[in-house]
Amino acid sequence: MGHFFRLAYIGLTVLRFGLDQVALSGFRQGWVRALVRVATIGRRRRLDAPRGARLRMALERLGPIFVKFGQVLSTRRDLMPPDIADELALLQDRVPPFPGTQAVALIEKAFGRRLDEVFAQFDTTPVASASIAQVHFATLRNADGSPGREVAVKVLRPGMLDVIEHDLGLLYSLARVVERVWADGKRLKPKEVVAEFDTYLHDELDLVREAANAAQLRRNMQGLDLVLVPEMVWDFCTPTVMVMQRMDGVQISQIARLREAGVDIRKLARDGVTIFFTQVFRDGFFHADMHPGNIQVSIDPKSFGRYIALDFGIVGTLTDWDKEYLAQNFLAFFRRDYKRVAELHVESGWVPPNTRVDALESAIRAVCEPHFDRPLKDISLGQVLMRLFQTSRRFNVEIQPQLVLLQKTLLNIEGLGRQLDPELDLWNTAKPFLETWMQRQVGWPALVERVKNEAPRYAQLLPELPRLMHQALQRGREPDPALLALVAEQRRTNRLLQALLYGAIGFVAGALAAQVLLRWH
């Protein structure tokens, strides 16, 4: 019954914001269009805003899970029209906090101890509230009972798993309906998109996983001295509660306040690009949710002007194969070798094997060529990737999730960098990383690097090599039992054939001898 009322509410919201008009022409069945027209007779509908804005407003009305779904959809620019993707990117988690007393009860349940046994002070008023969790400031209690270090406590919203499972079930049902009745349903792959969202949500529901992501990023960034990542207090990290070092900074979107504090805004823009490209091209492990709400700037004298990264629920990873693919694509792109870019798509299996390389090459050329005649500072690598993904829809290209996350994060970084410094030249800022990365990925440097990486395995194998060779030779000397049986059977057959042959020869010889004897007599 709960499913029915929720579906009814979703249906009414869809009609109120005129979302049926967005897809009405795409419905295959005439009766679906007729039914929608009948259902909307006499209803108040908000049709004055563009379709993307109406979709955004409808998702905000449907609640936090649908807001997060819209945020995930905004990253799939290979599937969404640009105007809708741009509107969905504006979605923010505007969720009222839950009571501090409830947060205290959740923390005590997670730790199995009273709150005052863990914290010397705990602020029940949250400093941040989102759809999945909220954050409180606190002070840990030392073993002797004295106040200890200041921390931030992230608490998962109560009952989130039940809410998510309920709404995910509805989304899967809606995806199946869309795939059946909408002409573009199969191309948009609604079930696959919901499954991707399912993965994101369940990853964000595990705060131990988020803490592990933060610890990895902190370790990777330690030598860079451009970004601060909070240290996790592992003794108090559970799937529903996470305790970390408290970070104090100014939101990066508050540019006027940062200028008043004396922060070099242009350097801040360059540093943001440096941090991102280091995470991607050096580490293959990057913060994939770098919107302004998750980024602050330190104004503490000890770390003045450094970035502060927060919220590590979504990270992107690139394998060696991903890096190799990206390296070759970049090399081909810089050489304007669009045929090679098209061939790489076919070789990687991202497009059907019967795809015409010349047609794909022509489409890629149409996207990339206009950018080479513009000043470098005006070229957006994120926009190039986005348009490539959109063009690839015609060729049924299977865009990999990790590269979609990369493109989405790159767009965030470019937008943030140019907001801080409109003259930011992303290409020249990124060029040293791209050159170093490409040298490591292709040619002799890459070969030497791979040999170095494999050296520990070789070192372990080499002392065992004589014994392994001896065992192999011994196995070569000792015939296989099946082979021995086959040889024995062959020998028996040979002896039988030999006996038959000798018998036949004896019979013929006997017959000839008999004839000779008869002639003599």
C-alpha positions, 0 to 999 in steps of 0.5 A: 500500500505504501508503494501505491501512495508513493507512486501516486504522489510521484505521478501527480508531481510529474503531471504538476510540473508538466514532465509528461510533455518532456517525454510525451512525443516519445511514448510508443503507445497512443493510449499512454498519450491519451491517458495523460491528456485525460488525467491533466484536464483541469489541473494546475500545471507549472509549464512556464519554466524550461523543461530542465528547470521543471525536472529539477523542481520536481525532483526537489519536491520528491525528496532527498533520494530523488535529488541525489538521483538527479545529481547522478543523472547530471553526470551522465552527459552521454545520456542526457540532453545538455539543457537538462544535464545543466539544470540537474547539476544545480541540485543541492541537498537542502535537507532540514537537520534531524534533532540533536538528541536523536544524533546523540542516541545514534552515536551512543548506540554505535559506540555502545557507550554514553556520549560523555564517556567519549566526548568532553563536549558535544554540540547538539546543533549540527554545522552541516546537514545533507540528505545522507548525514549531518555533522556536529562539532565535538571535543574528545575526552582523554583517558584521564578525563581532560578535554582532548582534540577537537573533532567533527562527528558525521552521523548517518540519518536514522532510517536511511537504509529503509527509505533508500531501499523503498525509493530504489524499488520504485525507481527500478519499477519506473525504469522498467516502465520507461524502457517499455513505453518510451521510444528512447527508453532502451538507448537511455538505459534507465535500469543501468542508470538506477543500478549505478545510483544504487551503488553510489548510495550504498557506498555513501551509507557506509561511513567506514568506506568514506573514512578509508577513502579519506585516509587514502587521499590524505596519504597521497596528498601529504607531500603536495602541501596544497590541500588538507584532508582531515585525519580519521579517528579510527577508534570511533569510526563505524558504518553509521558514525565517523569521527575525524579531525575538525577542519576550520576554513572559509567556503571557497565560494565566498571569494570576497571573504577570502580576498579580505583575508589576503588569500591569493585567488589566482594562485588558489585557482592554479592550485586547484587544477594542480591538486586535481591533475595530481590525483588523477594522473599520478595517483589514479585516485581522485575526489569525485565530488568536488563541488564548492560545498565540499571545499574550503580554504584555510586561513589558519596561519600554519596552513594559510591558503591551502585547500580543505577537502571534505566529504569523501563518499564518492571517489574515482579510480583509474586502472593502468588500462584506463590511464593507457587508454587516456594517454593514447587518446590524448596523444592522438588528440594533440596530433589531430589523429582522429582516426586513431581516436576512433580506432581506440574506441573500437579496440577497447570494445566500447563500440560495436565491432561493426562500427564504421571507423570512418564515420566515428572519425568524422564525428570526433573531428567535428567535435574536436577540430573547432577547439584548436583554432581558439586560445588555449585559455578558452579551451575547456577539456571538460567540455570536449569530453562532454561533447565527445560523450554526447556524440558517442550516443549515435554509435552506442558507445559504452561510456565507463563509469570511472571516466564519467566521474572524471569528466564530471569532476573535471567540469567542476574543477574548470568551473571553480577555477574560472570562477576564481580566475577568469583568465585561468589557462587550464591547458598550460597549468595541466601541461606538465602533468600531462607530459609526465604522465604520457612519458610514464604511460608510453614508450621506454619510460613506461616499460622501465616503470613496469619492470620496476613495479614487477621487480619484487615478483621477479626477485621472489621468483628468481631463487625458485627458478632452478627448482621450477625448471628441474621440476618441469624437466622431470615432468618432461621425462616422466610420460603422461599415464594417458600417453603411456596407455595410448602407446601400449594400445598402439603397440598391441595394434602393431603386433596384431597387424604384424602377425596378420602380415606375417600370416598372409606372407606365410600363406602366400609363400605356402601356396607358391611352394605347393604349386612348385611341388605339384609341377615337379611331380 
